[in-house]
Amino acid sequence: WCLTWNVNGKNVPGDEDTDLTAWLRTKQQESNCTLPEIIAIGAQEMVDLSVVNVATDAWKAAKRADSWREMLEFSLSQVFAMATYEVIAQRHLVGVFLCIFKLISCECSEVASCVAGCGVMGMLGNKGGVSVRMRFEDTTICFVCAHMAAHRENVAGRNADFRAILAKTAFEPSSSSSGSSNTVMYNDSTFHPSLNNALFLGSTWRDEDLDDDADLELETFSNIDDDDAVATNETTWRILDHDIVFWLGDLNYRIHE
């Protein structure tokens, strides 16, 4: 179960009136059906994307991320009062935040996380992706929370961000474990060329250029082939090596009828 929210730099955990129960409540929960075994919650612009926050103030983003986790833990305990969820991974990249919860009765292993900045100069974290991978029973799963290039006309920029996140995200053997660990490693290399198992979810949008009516066509990825891949250690996991990929966040694409 995946949720995503661009909060526009607002300090959501610091607002005493914040109530996430309506957002977190599912139809399954209301009808007493099967509870989600894994919950992935992402946020974008968790902190204001000022020059200071992007370039220097890692402490503020880390503190805000911890506040988000605490807020979500409390909110989930209110929504799912008859169940217990625990955090198995939390990671952030400036304003991009991803937190993964699981039912305490579920077994997840080989948990690892990675960040990939693709903003200013192609590397800073004002845009980019945060990824968490795991093994759930016999299935490998990867969650990616991304904030990609804004503005209606900038489809090429968004496509480039997508490719950069794939290229820069690698889960090394030393960042995996047999238990529910959130040990992390970041590595920069090229991407695996398969898109078959990716699910793109929760594409929200928000910017100032709503009056721009330019018609855009999304670029396809049919030109990605084996020649684009660079050989990596067989134990290195890439995003698209997983059985299932959930890609959520503020992707900034527009859909025209």
Backbone as CSV, one residue per row, in Angstrom:
resi,resn,N_x,N_y,N_z,CA_x,CA_y,CA_z,C_x,C_y,C_z
1,TRP,0.852,-1.171,0.000,0.000,0.000,0.000,0.894,1.228,0.000
2,CYS,0.722,2.127,-0.955,1.610,3.284,-1.129,0.828,4.586,-1.018
3,LEU,1.424,5.570,-0.339,0.871,6.909,-0.258,1.979,7.902,-0.555
4,THR,1.625,9.033,-1.154,2.612,10.066,-1.451,1.980,11.444,-1.310
5,TRP,2.804,12.426,-0.892,2.275,13.765,-0.613,3.388,14.789,-0.785
6,ASN,3.181,15.752,-1.659,4.057,16.915,-1.751,3.498,17.980,-0.816
7,VAL,4.253,18.292,0.246,3.725,19.171,1.293,4.214,20.611,1.138
8,ASN,4.920,20.909,0.038,5.267,22.296,-0.299,6.071,22.979,0.807
9,GLY,6.987,22.244,1.422,7.869,22.826,2.419,7.248,23.054,3.782
10,LYS,5.986,22.670,3.961,5.313,22.903,5.247,5.810,21.907,6.297
11,ASN,5.901,22.383,7.523,6.299,21.526,8.644,5.068,20.779,9.146
12,VAL,4.681,19.749,8.446,3.460,19.013,8.778,3.513,18.426,10.183
13,PRO,4.620,17.770,10.597,4.636,17.233,11.965,4.552,18.301,13.039
14,GLY,4.970,19.530,12.720,4.961,20.601,13.709,3.634,21.307,13.855
15,ASP,2.644,20.940,13.042,1.320,21.555,13.102,0.444,20.741,14.050
16,GLU,0.054,21.334,15.146,-0.744,20.611,16.147,-2.092,20.166,15.608
17,ASP,-2.565,20.802,14.549,-3.862,20.446,13.979,-3.763,19.352,12.909
18,THR,-2.555,18.870,12.654,-2.397,17.837,11.634,-3.106,16.556,12.050
19,ASP,-3.953,16.046,11.170,-4.660,14.790,11.408,-4.567,13.958,10.125
20,LEU,-3.768,12.916,10.169,-3.539,12.098,8.982,-4.452,10.885,8.904
21,THR,-5.357,10.728,9.844,-6.146,9.497,9.881,-7.012,9.327,8.635
22,ALA,-7.601,10.415,8.125,-8.435,10.298,6.929,-7.590,9.903,5.722
23,TRP,-6.366,10.418,5.666,-5.459,10.098,4.566,-5.000,8.643,4.624
24,LEU,-4.729,8.162,5.832,-4.194,6.818,6.009,-5.264,5.741,6.007
25,ARG,-6.499,6.134,6.253,-7.567,5.138,6.371,-7.914,4.584,4.995
26,THR,-7.983,3.280,4.893,-8.312,2.623,3.627,-9.716,2.043,3.675
27,LYS,-10.269,1.773,2.498,-11.577,1.114,2.434,-11.519,-0.265,3.067
28,GLN,-10.356,-0.939,2.905,-10.218,-2.256,3.516,-10.288,-2.152,5.028
29,GLN,-9.660,-1.096,5.566,-9.665,-0.941,7.016,-11.067,-0.635,7.511
30,GLU,-11.800,0.185,6.760,-13.150,0.554,7.170,-14.100,-0.640,7.123
31,SER,-13.849,-1.574,6.221,-14.730,-2.733,6.085,-14.168,-3.972,6.782
32,ASN,-13.096,-3.775,7.585,-12.490,-4.864,8.346,-11.979,-5.992,7.451
33,CYS,-11.491,-5.639,6.269,-10.888,-6.631,5.383,-9.410,-6.804,5.743
34,THR,-8.707,-7.525,4.916,-7.299,-7.812,5.172,-6.486,-6.526,5.275
35,LEU,-5.666,-6.440,6.291,-4.823,-5.270,6.485,-3.660,-5.292,5.507
36,PRO,-3.191,-4.125,5.076,-1.976,-4.108,4.247,-0.794,-4.631,5.042
37,GLU,-0.023,-5.520,4.430,1.130,-6.082,5.128,2.329,-5.144,5.087
38,ILE,2.443,-4.383,4.019,3.523,-3.403,3.882,2.905,-2.062,3.502
39,ILE,3.335,-0.999,4.148,2.874,0.358,3.853,4.091,1.212,3.530
40,ALA,4.086,1.819,2.357,5.163,2.730,1.944,4.602,4.139,1.876
41,ILE,5.195,5.052,2.629,4.712,6.429,2.685,5.837,7.365,2.272
42,GLY,5.562,8.163,1.242,6.558,9.094,0.744,6.088,10.532,0.860
43,ALA,7.041,11.434,0.991,6.743,12.871,1.000,7.781,13.579,0.144
44,GLN,7.352,14.689,-0.444,8.262,15.537,-1.209,8.181,16.960,-0.644
45,GLU,9.288,17.680,-0.780,9.401,19.020,-0.184,9.073,18.965,1.305
46,MET,9.595,17.947,1.948,9.452,17.795,3.393,10.044,18.998,4.116
47,VAL,11.101,19.559,3.535,11.638,20.848,3.967,11.613,21.772,2.760
48,ASP,11.643,23.058,3.015,11.681,24.032,1.925,12.961,23.840,1.116
49,LEU,12.833,23.872,-0.212,13.986,23.611,-1.067,14.791,24.888,-1.310
50,SER,15.203,25.504,-0.229,16.046,26.696,-0.309,17.482,26.269,-0.586
51,VAL,18.309,27.229,-0.999,19.713,26.932,-1.267,20.389,26.371,-0.031
52,VAL,20.094,26.959,1.132,20.714,26.502,2.374,20.336,25.062,2.665
53,ASN,19.039,24.723,2.563,18.607,23.360,2.866,19.176,22.353,1.884
54,VAL,19.232,22.738,0.610,19.712,21.802,-0.410,21.213,21.584,-0.291
55,ALA,21.959,22.660,-0.042,23.417,22.571,-0.135,24.114,22.280,1.190
56,THR,23.552,22.733,2.303,24.333,22.682,3.551,23.599,22.118,4.757
57,ASP,22.295,22.338,4.884,21.626,22.071,6.159,21.063,20.655,6.228
58,ALA,21.943,19.661,6.313,21.496,18.272,6.406,20.800,18.000,7.742
59,TRP,21.189,18.739,8.772,20.624,18.504,10.099,19.127,18.781,10.115
60,LYS,18.693,19.849,9.469,17.274,20.195,9.466,16.453,19.113,8.778
61,ALA,16.938,18.620,7.640,16.207,17.572,6.925,16.152,16.285,7.735
62,ALA,17.258,15.938,8.397,17.278,14.716,9.206,16.311,14.820,10.385
63,LYS,16.287,15.965,11.017,15.368,16.173,12.140,13.919,16.119,11.673
64,ARG,13.633,16.734,10.518,12.273,16.722,9.987,11.856,15.289,9.612
65,ALA,12.783,14.525,9.046,12.480,13.131,8.685,12.120,12.316,9.918
66,ASP,12.850,12.502,11.000,12.527,11.789,12.239,11.154,12.200,12.757
67,SER,10.821,13.479,12.629,9.496,13.947,13.058,8.396,13.321,12.212
68,TRP,8.637,13.183,10.908,7.671,12.516,10.036,7.455,11.068,10.462
69,ARG,8.555,10.372,10.749,8.422,8.972,11.162,7.602,8.855,12.441
70,GLU,7.892,9.705,13.406,7.150,9.658,14.667,5.680,9.973,14.448
71,MET,5.388,10.966,13.599,4.005,11.319,13.294,3.282,10.155,12.624
72,LEU,3.944,9.492,11.691,3.324,8.371,10.983,3.122,7.176,11.903
73,GLU,4.081,6.911,12.761,3.931,5.805,13.714,2.695,6.030,14.586
74,PHE,2.541,7.244,15.098,1.381,7.543,15.931,0.085,7.438,15.133
75,SER,0.064,8.002,13.922,-1.156,8.004,13.117,-1.573,6.593,12.732
76,LEU,-0.610,5.764,12.360,-0.943,4.374,12.009,-1.481,3.615,13.216
77,SER,-0.958,3.916,14.388,-1.473,3.250,15.593,-2.913,3.650,15.880
78,GLN,-3.314,4.859,15.447,-4.696,5.290,15.628,-5.614,4.670,14.580
79,VAL,-5.144,4.591,13.356,-5.971,4.065,12.269,-6.111,2.556,12.372
80,PHE,-5.008,1.880,12.677,-5.005,0.422,12.754,-4.808,0.017,14.213
81,ALA,-5.804,0.311,15.024,-5.669,0.109,16.463,-5.530,-1.359,16.845
82,MET,-6.033,-2.252,16.001,-5.992,-3.676,16.316,-4.772,-4.367,15.719
83,ALA,-3.875,-3.605,15.111,-2.680,-4.176,14.503,-1.459,-3.368,14.924
84,THR,-0.302,-3.976,14.769,0.940,-3.291,15.108,1.844,-3.252,13.893
85,TYR,2.236,-2.027,13.507,3.176,-1.839,12.413,4.505,-1.350,12.965
86,GLU,5.586,-1.791,12.335,6.904,-1.328,12.732,7.655,-0.797,11.512
87,VAL,8.546,0.148,11.763,9.356,0.721,10.697,10.486,-0.247,10.366
88,ILE,10.647,-0.561,9.086,11.784,-1.385,8.684,12.808,-0.581,7.886
89,ALA,12.425,0.597,7.399,13.380,1.449,6.691,12.865,2.875,6.663
90,GLN,13.779,3.813,6.831,13.478,5.241,6.700,14.676,5.891,6.032
91,ARG,14.433,6.686,4.999,15.536,7.359,4.301,15.014,8.666,3.713
92,HIS,15.883,9.646,3.583,15.481,10.909,2.987,16.625,11.479,2.162
93,LEU,16.280,12.335,1.239,17.230,13.085,0.416,16.709,14.514,0.365
94,VAL,17.260,15.374,1.218,16.777,16.752,1.390,15.263,16.696,1.659
95,GLY,14.431,17.026,0.676,12.990,17.050,0.915,12.250,15.788,0.541
96,VAL,12.947,14.817,-0.068,12.291,13.565,-0.454,12.438,12.569,0.697
97,PHE,11.309,12.006,1.120,11.273,11.152,2.312,10.531,9.869,1.983
98,LEU,11.056,8.749,2.462,10.388,7.463,2.273,10.502,6.656,3.548
99,CYS,9.371,6.154,4.009,9.334,5.344,5.227,8.502,4.099,4.942
100,ILE,9.053,2.934,5.273,8.393,1.661,5.006,8.013,1.016,6.334
101,PHE,6.733,0.654,6.447,6.222,-0.051,7.609,5.790,-1.454,7.199
102,LYS,5.829,-2.381,8.150,5.282,-3.709,7.912,4.529,-4.171,9.143
103,LEU,3.551,-5.050,8.921,2.908,-5.703,10.049,3.961,-6.461,10.838
104,ILE,3.876,-6.401,12.136,4.910,-7.012,12.967,4.974,-8.525,12.761
105,SER,3.875,-9.113,12.293,3.844,-10.560,12.079,4.465,-10.986,10.754
106,CYS,4.763,-10.019,9.882,5.315,-10.335,8.559,6.841,-10.387,8.613
107,GLU,7.390,-11.232,7.767,8.831,-11.377,7.698,9.371,-10.694,6.449
108,CYS,10.247,-9.721,6.648,10.961,-9.073,5.550,12.453,-9.188,5.823
109,SER,13.223,-9.442,4.791,14.657,-9.581,4.956,15.375,-8.806,3.860
110,GLU,16.704,-8.769,3.944,17.552,-8.122,2.938,17.129,-6.667,2.686
111,VAL,16.797,-5.968,3.762,16.343,-4.580,3.632,17.548,-3.664,3.434
112,ALA,17.467,-2.792,2.435,18.536,-1.832,2.170,17.938,-0.587,1.550
113,SER,18.668,0.520,1.599,18.163,1.765,1.026,19.270,2.493,0.284
114,CYS,18.871,3.450,-0.549,19.820,4.167,-1.390,19.199,5.503,-1.794
115,VAL,20.014,6.515,-2.019,19.533,7.804,-2.499,20.245,8.161,-3.798
116,ALA,19.555,8.941,-4.624,20.125,9.374,-5.903,19.685,10.800,-6.183
117,GLY,20.598,11.743,-6.065,20.296,13.133,-6.360,20.476,13.428,-7.841
118,CYS,19.546,14.181,-8.402,19.658,14.554,-9.829,19.150,15.978,-10.045
119,GLY,19.321,16.822,-9.040,18.840,18.201,-9.132,19.879,19.130,-9.734
120,VAL,20.187,20.217,-9.020,21.148,21.201,-9.511,22.479,20.519,-9.818
121,MET,23.043,20.802,-10.959,24.292,20.219,-11.454,24.179,18.708,-11.662
122,GLY,22.941,18.221,-11.715,22.731,16.803,-11.938,23.025,15.932,-10.743
123,MET,23.210,16.525,-9.560,23.629,15.733,-8.412,23.015,16.165,-7.084
124,LEU,22.595,17.420,-6.940,22.074,17.861,-5.645,20.670,17.320,-5.410
125,GLY,20.261,17.339,-4.138,19.059,16.627,-3.743,17.770,17.405,-3.799
126,ASN,17.745,18.574,-4.466,16.452,19.251,-4.619,15.518,18.437,-5.516
127,LYS,16.083,17.589,-6.369,15.319,16.599,-7.123,16.072,15.280,-7.035
128,GLY,15.345,14.187,-7.107,16.016,12.891,-7.028,15.090,11.826,-6.477
129,GLY,15.679,10.716,-6.068,14.882,9.595,-5.600,15.491,8.918,-4.390
130,VAL,14.618,8.374,-3.560,14.997,7.559,-2.406,14.415,6.170,-2.629
131,SER,15.227,5.151,-2.483,14.782,3.789,-2.779,15.020,2.871,-1.585
132,VAL,14.103,1.941,-1.402,14.232,0.896,-0.383,13.921,-0.433,-1.042
133,ARG,14.751,-1.422,-0.820,14.514,-2.757,-1.352,14.395,-3.757,-0.202
134,MET,13.754,-4.875,-0.487,13.583,-5.923,0.519,13.191,-7.217,-0.162
135,ARG,13.260,-8.283,0.603,12.681,-9.564,0.199,11.505,-9.855,1.115
136,PHE,10.332,-10.057,0.516,9.121,-10.367,1.259,8.697,-11.776,0.860
137,GLU,8.888,-12.717,1.786,8.722,-14.132,1.492,9.620,-14.488,0.308
138,ASP,9.058,-14.915,-0.821,9.890,-15.289,-1.969,9.952,-14.208,-3.040
139,THR,9.492,-13.000,-2.723,9.399,-11.926,-3.714,10.326,-10.786,-3.347
140,THR,11.107,-10.312,-4.324,11.932,-9.121,-4.106,11.138,-7.890,-4.535
141,ILE,11.155,-6.863,-3.688,10.356,-5.659,-3.902,11.259,-4.438,-3.751
142,CYS,11.045,-3.456,-4.603,11.751,-2.179,-4.482,10.738,-1.041,-4.517
143,PHE,10.845,-0.126,-3.560,10.027,1.084,-3.526,10.919,2.266,-3.869
144,VAL,10.455,3.117,-4.772,11.179,4.327,-5.143,10.255,5.521,-4.929
145,CYS,10.690,6.476,-4.129,9.962,7.735,-3.964,10.786,8.818,-4.636
146,ALA,10.194,9.512,-5.623,10.962,10.458,-6.434,10.271,11.809,-6.516
147,HIS,11.087,12.837,-6.643,10.603,14.180,-6.972,11.364,14.596,-8.223
148,MET,10.645,14.739,-9.322,11.278,14.952,-10.612,11.030,16.362,-11.125
149,ALA,11.701,16.716,-12.214,11.729,18.087,-12.710,10.334,18.673,-12.912
150,ALA,10.167,19.924,-12.529,8.878,20.614,-12.613,8.721,21.313,-13.962
151,HIS,7.564,21.965,-14.100,7.159,22.786,-15.240,6.631,21.920,-16.380
152,ARG,5.493,22.362,-16.856,4.708,21.592,-17.812,5.510,21.179,-19.040
153,GLU,6.345,22.076,-19.537,7.031,21.810,-20.801,8.266,20.926,-20.655
154,ASN,8.676,20.631,-19.417,9.971,19.990,-19.193,9.869,18.467,-19.115
155,VAL,9.257,17.865,-20.114,9.145,16.409,-20.150,10.525,15.769,-20.256
156,ALA,11.396,16.350,-21.093,12.737,15.795,-21.258,13.493,15.774,-19.932
157,GLY,13.308,16.815,-19.119,13.948,16.848,-17.812,13.452,15.744,-16.900
158,ARG,12.157,15.481,-16.926,11.602,14.411,-16.097,12.107,13.044,-16.567
159,ASN,12.137,12.862,-17.890,12.659,11.600,-18.407,14.123,11.411,-18.021
160,ALA,14.893,12.503,-18.056,16.293,12.429,-17.664,16.433,12.093,-16.181
161,ASP,15.564,12.669,-15.338,15.587,12.349,-13.908,15.284,10.875,-13.679
162,PHE,14.311,10.355,-14.425,13.956,8.944,-14.313,15.172,8.067,-14.610
163,ARG,15.851,8.374,-15.704,17.024,7.584,-16.080,18.159,7.742,-15.063
164,ALA,18.320,8.959,-14.544,19.390,9.201,-13.577,19.157,8.418,-12.297
165,ILE,17.917,8.362,-11.832,17.610,7.609,-10.616,17.895,6.127,-10.841
166,LEU,17.503,5.607,-12.002,17.829,4.220,-12.316,19.341,4.012,-12.350
167,ALA,20.052,4.958,-12.942,21.493,4.797,-13.128,22.260,4.886,-11.814
168,LYS,21.813,5.745,-10.909,22.586,6.021,-9.700,22.226,5.116,-8.524
169,THR,21.183,4.348,-8.640,20.723,3.539,-7.513,21.265,2.126,-7.630
170,ALA,22.025,1.720,-6.648,22.558,0.357,-6.598,22.641,-0.079,-5.140
171,PHE,22.102,-1.240,-4.854,22.140,-1.801,-3.504,23.251,-2.836,-3.471
172,GLU,24.324,-2.522,-2.787,25.482,-3.406,-2.748,25.268,-4.524,-1.737
173,PRO,26.021,-5.633,-1.880,25.868,-6.757,-0.944,26.045,-6.348,0.505
174,SER,26.973,-5.413,0.776,27.224,-5.004,2.153,26.087,-4.204,2.746
175,SER,25.119,-3.761,1.890,24.000,-2.980,2.407,22.768,-3.846,2.633
176,SER,22.891,-5.161,2.444,21.789,-6.093,2.672,22.086,-6.920,3.907
177,SER,21.041,-7.517,4.447,21.207,-8.375,5.607,20.105,-9.406,5.621
178,SER,20.219,-10.347,6.515,19.192,-11.381,6.612,18.021,-10.930,7.454
179,GLY,18.174,-9.819,8.166,17.093,-9.333,9.003,16.529,-8.034,8.488
180,SER,15.707,-7.382,9.318,15.053,-6.142,8.916,15.944,-4.956,9.270
181,SER,17.012,-4.793,8.513,17.968,-3.719,8.759,17.785,-2.608,7.739
182,ASN,18.083,-1.393,8.135,18.046,-0.305,7.170,19.443,0.246,6.916
183,THR,20.445,-0.635,6.983,21.793,-0.274,6.597,21.797,0.183,5.151
184,VAL,22.604,1.199,4.831,22.499,1.798,3.502,23.847,1.865,2.809
185,MET,23.794,1.948,1.486,24.982,2.217,0.686,24.557,2.911,-0.588
186,TYR,25.364,3.840,-1.043,25.074,4.541,-2.291,26.215,4.279,-3.270
187,ASN,25.852,3.986,-4.506,26.854,3.741,-5.531,26.365,4.342,-6.841
188,ASP,27.280,4.820,-7.653,26.921,5.478,-8.908,27.373,4.634,-10.080
189,SER,26.403,4.064,-10.807,26.734,3.298,-11.999,25.525,3.289,-12.902
190,THR,25.507,2.476,-13.929,24.444,2.560,-14.916,23.328,1.577,-14.645
191,PHE,22.230,1.731,-15.420,21.007,1.048,-15.033,20.765,-0.256,-15.769
192,HIS,19.971,-1.095,-15.137,19.515,-2.349,-15.728,18.434,-2.018,-16.759
193,PRO,18.426,-2.670,-17.930,17.585,-2.189,-19.021,16.172,-2.725,-19.078
194,SER,15.647,-3.301,-17.990,14.299,-3.865,-18.056,13.303,-2.975,-17.346
195,LEU,12.144,-2.745,-17.962,11.080,-1.942,-17.349,9.827,-2.770,-17.124
196,ASN,9.936,-4.076,-17.218,8.744,-4.917,-17.283,7.929,-4.940,-16.001
197,ASN,8.581,-4.809,-14.850,7.890,-5.048,-13.586,7.667,-3.787,-12.763
198,ALA,7.801,-2.619,-13.391,7.674,-1.368,-12.650,6.227,-0.882,-12.641
199,LEU,5.773,-0.460,-11.477,4.446,0.133,-11.319,4.643,1.583,-10.902
200,PHE,4.087,2.526,-11.681,4.268,3.946,-11.397,3.003,4.475,-10.730
201,LEU,3.139,4.959,-9.513,1.985,5.265,-8.676,2.046,6.696,-8.166
202,GLY,0.872,7.271,-7.938,0.765,8.487,-7.150,1.450,9.690,-7.757
203,SER,1.304,9.912,-9.056,1.960,11.053,-9.687,1.179,12.328,-9.393
204,THR,1.616,13.050,-8.358,0.988,14.324,-8.016,1.667,15.440,-8.782
205,TRP,1.085,16.628,-8.800,1.730,17.750,-9.469,1.348,19.047,-8.799
206,ARG,2.319,19.983,-8.849,2.099,21.305,-8.277,3.202,22.218,-8.768
207,ASP,2.848,23.260,-9.487,3.797,24.308,-9.817,3.041,25.552,-10.250
208,GLU,3.784,26.546,-10.700,3.184,27.846,-10.951,2.747,28.024,-12.399
209,ASP,3.045,27.063,-13.261,2.856,27.294,-14.687,1.570,26.676,-15.205
210,LEU,0.475,26.834,-14.469,-0.781,26.192,-14.839,-1.397,26.800,-16.086
211,ASP,-0.947,27.988,-16.481,-1.495,28.619,-17.673,-0.814,28.151,-18.958
212,ASP,0.222,27.340,-18.800,0.943,26.842,-19.963,0.201,25.660,-20.547
213,ASP,-0.367,25.830,-21.740,-1.190,24.795,-22.346,-0.450,24.009,-23.409
214,ALA,0.863,23.997,-23.335,1.634,23.287,-24.353,1.268,21.809,-24.366
215,ASP,1.054,21.252,-25.561,0.790,19.826,-25.703,2.116,19.090,-25.744
216,LEU,2.216,18.055,-24.926,3.464,17.326,-24.810,3.230,15.849,-25.047
217,GLU,4.218,15.206,-25.593,4.173,13.766,-25.760,5.240,13.159,-24.865
218,LEU,4.852,12.125,-24.114,5.812,11.459,-23.247,6.764,10.633,-24.094
219,GLU,8.041,10.778,-23.844,9.045,9.994,-24.552,8.968,8.544,-24.106
220,THR,9.041,7.633,-25.025,9.040,6.217,-24.672,10.451,5.783,-24.345
221,PHE,10.541,4.622,-23.752,11.836,4.098,-23.357,12.198,2.876,-24.191
222,SER,11.649,2.776,-25.418,11.910,1.646,-26.278,13.352,1.618,-26.766
223,ASN,14.056,2.752,-26.621,15.430,2.793,-27.084,16.422,2.268,-26.055
224,ILE,15.925,1.819,-24.914,16.803,1.267,-23.897,17.046,-0.196,-24.239
225,ASP,18.291,-0.587,-24.398,18.585,-1.977,-24.736,19.807,-2.437,-23.968
226,ASP,20.229,-3.670,-24.252,21.311,-4.259,-23.490,22.617,-3.483,-23.625
227,ASP,22.786,-2.739,-24.726,24.011,-1.989,-24.915,24.150,-0.855,-23.908
228,ASP,23.007,-0.462,-23.269,23.057,0.627,-22.294,23.490,0.146,-20.922
229,ALA,23.535,-1.154,-20.716,23.852,-1.698,-19.398,25.342,-1.928,-19.261
230,VAL,25.852,-1.659,-18.077,27.242,-1.939,-17.774,27.285,-3.107,-16.814
231,ALA,28.174,-4.039,-17.057,28.239,-5.231,-16.208,28.524,-4.842,-14.772
232,THR,27.762,-5.425,-13.840,27.983,-5.191,-12.421,28.103,-6.529,-11.723
233,ASN,28.570,-6.494,-10.503,28.652,-7.712,-9.718,27.274,-8.341,-9.627
234,GLU,27.219,-9.663,-9.771,25.909,-10.321,-9.830,25.135,-10.192,-8.532
235,THR,25.801,-9.851,-7.442,25.097,-9.681,-6.175,24.658,-8.242,-5.945
236,THR,24.969,-7.337,-6.846,24.497,-5.963,-6.757,23.071,-5.875,-7.288
237,TRP,22.184,-5.304,-6.496,20.785,-5.169,-6.901,20.549,-3.786,-7.466
238,ARG,19.949,-3.722,-8.664,19.497,-2.488,-9.259,17.982,-2.398,-9.101
239,ILE,17.396,-1.229,-9.310,15.959,-1.058,-9.118,15.169,-2.082,-9.924
240,LEU,15.508,-2.217,-11.193,14.704,-3.050,-12.085,15.090,-4.523,-12.052
241,ASP,15.985,-4.898,-11.142,16.289,-6.311,-10.932,15.238,-6.991,-10.065
242,HIS,14.350,-6.228,-9.455,13.405,-6.784,-8.497,12.172,-7.358,-9.190
243,ASP,11.506,-8.267,-8.489,10.280,-8.852,-9.038,9.201,-7.795,-9.227
244,ILE,9.099,-6.872,-8.265,8.088,-5.813,-8.319,8.747,-4.500,-7.925
245,VAL,8.448,-3.436,-8.681,8.916,-2.091,-8.348,7.699,-1.185,-8.206
246,PHE,7.617,-0.470,-7.083,6.598,0.555,-6.874,7.289,1.909,-6.948
247,TRP,6.895,2.722,-7.927,7.519,4.038,-8.121,6.471,5.100,-7.807
248,LEU,6.668,5.845,-6.736,5.697,6.818,-6.280,6.355,8.174,-6.090
249,GLY,5.553,9.202,-5.895,6.098,10.518,-5.612,5.492,11.605,-6.462
250,ASP,6.145,12.759,-6.454,5.735,13.890,-7.274,6.521,13.796,-8.588
251,LEU,5.962,13.052,-9.537,6.665,12.812,-10.793,6.537,13.981,-11.747
252,ASN,5.536,14.820,-11.527,5.342,16.074,-12.276,4.919,15.903,-13.719
253,TYR,4.627,14.688,-14.162,4.074,14.526,-15.513,2.626,15.005,-15.546
254,ARG,2.194,15.487,-16.708,0.807,15.888,-16.915,0.158,14.901,-17.875
255,ILE,-1.101,14.627,-17.677,-1.856,13.754,-18.558,-2.923,14.578,-19.253
256,HIS,-2.938,14.573,-20.591,-3.905,15.331,-21.381,-4.865,14.358,-22.047
257,GLU,-6.150,14.682,-22.024,-7.118,13.852,-22.718,-6.971,14.077,-24.232
